[in-house]
Amino acid sequence: LGPKFTEIDLLLIALEHDPKDLRSRKKLVDALAWELEYAVHEVPSGVLYGNRSATIDECQELLNDLSTFKKHRDIAGMQDHYSELVEECDFHFTEYASYLKKKGSFASYEDYLRTKE
């Protein structure tokens, strides 16, 4: 059947061919935003990576994805878009990894977050 490409993969390929394609870049920003929103939609239960809880290494991958998202958002001239999502993801991707490193000290991620208030 050959390789399967996601919408994000195809948009990145389109931008490799035409970096000035603003329509594709804006679609990429929206698609990446959806992925980021999905990763944090179960907070305070935890951060998701795919259909399961993220690991410490996957939290770093999510932070890298967030960086990619911000780069494309800024290139698209959308700096004012998704600012709350960026803050939420930056906080939770970092803090969830910290929580996982100290997991035995807390009953849950929600319990861990209470110490951050």
N, C-alpha and C positions, 0 to 999 in steps of 0.2 A: 504493500500500500504506500510505501514511501514515508518520508518524514511528515509529521503533523506540525503545523504552525499555529500559534495563537494569534489573536488579533494584534497583540502587542508586538509579537515577532514580525508580523507583516508590516506594521506601521514603522518599525525600526528599519526594516529593509527598504521601505519606500523613502525614508529620510536619508538613508545611505546614498540612494540614487539621486535624490533631490533635496538637499538640506534646507532649501528655501520654501518647501512645500508646507505652508502655514496650516492648511486644512488638515493634513495628516498629523502635523505636530500637535494641533489642538485636540484631535481625536486621541492621540497617544496620551496626552496629559489627562484627559478624561478617563481613559482606560486604566492608566496607572493609578489614578485617584480611586477608582472603584476597587482595585486590588488592595490598596492601602486601607481603605475604609473597611474592607472585609477582614483584614488582619486584626483590626482593633474592635470589631463590632461586638465581641463577647466580653470586653473589659467591663467589669473588674474580675471576671472569671479567669481571664488570661489573654494572651496574644496568640493568634492563629497563624500557622504556616501551612497553607493548603487546607486540609480538612482535620488537622490535629494541632495540638499545642506546639508552639515554636520551641526549639532548643536554643542554647546559648549561641551557637554558630549561626543558626537561622535568624536570630535577632540581628546579628551583624549583617547578614544578607539583606534583611529588611531595611536596615539603616542605609545600606548601599543603594537599595531600590529607591528609598526616600531621596537620597542625593541625586539619583538619575531623574526622578520626578521633578525635583526643584530646578535642575538644570534645564529640562525641556519646558517647564512652566515659564521660567524666566526668558528663555529664548523666544517663546511664543508671545511674550509681552503680557503674561497673565500673572504678574507678581502679586496682585491683590486677590487672586483666586486661591481658594483652599488654604488660607493661612491658618485657620483653626485646625484643619486636618494635619498640616505639617507639624504644628506644635504638639498635638495629641500623639501623633506617631513617633516623633522624636522622643518625647517623654516616655511613652510606654515601651518602645523597642529597647530603649536603654535600661529602664527600670525593670522590665520583665527579665532581662538577662541578669541583672543584679540579684533579683529575687531568686532566680534559678540557682545562682551560685551559693545562696544562703537558704535554700528551700527548707532545710530541716529546722530552721529557726522560726518558721511561720506556718500557721495553719493553712493559709491560702494566699494567693496574690492579693486578694481583697484585704486580707489582714496586713500584709506587707505594705499596701498603699496607705493604710491608716497611719503608719509611722511617718509618712511623707507629708501629712497634713500640717 
